[in-house]
Amino acid sequence: MASEILRLISSDGKEFQVQKRDLEKANLLKTIVADLGFDEDTLPEEAIPLSSVTGDALETIITWLRMHENEEPRSEDDRMIHRFNWNIAQEDIELLDKNMPYPKLAGVIKAAYFLEMPDLIDTLVKYTASNLEGKTAKEMSEWLCMPLRKDVQEYAIEDNEGAVTGDRDRTDGDN
């Protein structure tokens, strides 16, 4: 009997299971299964390692897949037609809000791109854009957990001043 479950192992060794129907929303998994010589009726019994995807990100992705399991993958034409519609389902917002601060969400974004999941990528882009819309540069910087260029430049100036006054130790062996 053909297996309906595909087992995945994250980069940190956590094992997860996805349904055969999920392959339609994760193009890389579909390609991997085909490259391993399996067709759409059978799945490998061995777990597939995903060295570029953390367990936390994979857990969020599988939760998203379960939330959208009754939806057909959208076509590229459909995504293009609705690309300016920033409406996001409340359940998606709640799921993605659990993945804050941004560096944690960035892991989900990276994994969605790696797994080639256009519907999830679309949701992530809209979620990020809606959270940044109308914010000042400082607020965006805080939401993204990234220093402003101005802050980085001030740090570099302070660091260079230490070099000019001789307050820094040299480590290049020219002492």
Stockholm file with secondary structure:
# STOCKHOLM 1.0

chainA/1-175         MASEILRLISSDGKEFQVQKRDLEKANLLKTIVADLGFDEDTLPEEAIPLSSVTGDALETIITWLRMHENEEPRSEDDRMIHRFNWNIAQEDIELLDKNMPYPKLAGVIKAAYFLEMPDLIDTLVKYTASNLEGKTAKEMSEWLCMPLRKDVQEYAIEDNEGAVTGDRDRTDGDN
#=GR chainA/1-175 SS CCCCEEEEECTTSCEEEEEGGGGGTCHHHHHHHHHTTCCTTCCCSSCEECTTSCHHHHHHHHHHHHHTTTSCCCCHHHHHHTTTCCCCCHHHHHHHHTTCSHHHHHHHHHHHHHTTCHHHHHHHHHHHHHHHTTCCHHHHHHHHTCCCHHHHHHHHHHHHHHHHHTCSCCCSSCC
#=GC SS_cons         CCCCEEEEECTTSCEEEEEGGGGGTCHHHHHHHHHTTCCTTCCCSSCEECTTSCHHHHHHHHHHHHHTTTSCCCCHHHHHHTTTCCCCCHHHHHHHHTTCSHHHHHHHHHHHHHTTCHHHHHHHHHHHHHHHTTCCHHHHHHHHTCCCHHHHHHHHHHHHHHHHHTCSCCCSSCC
//
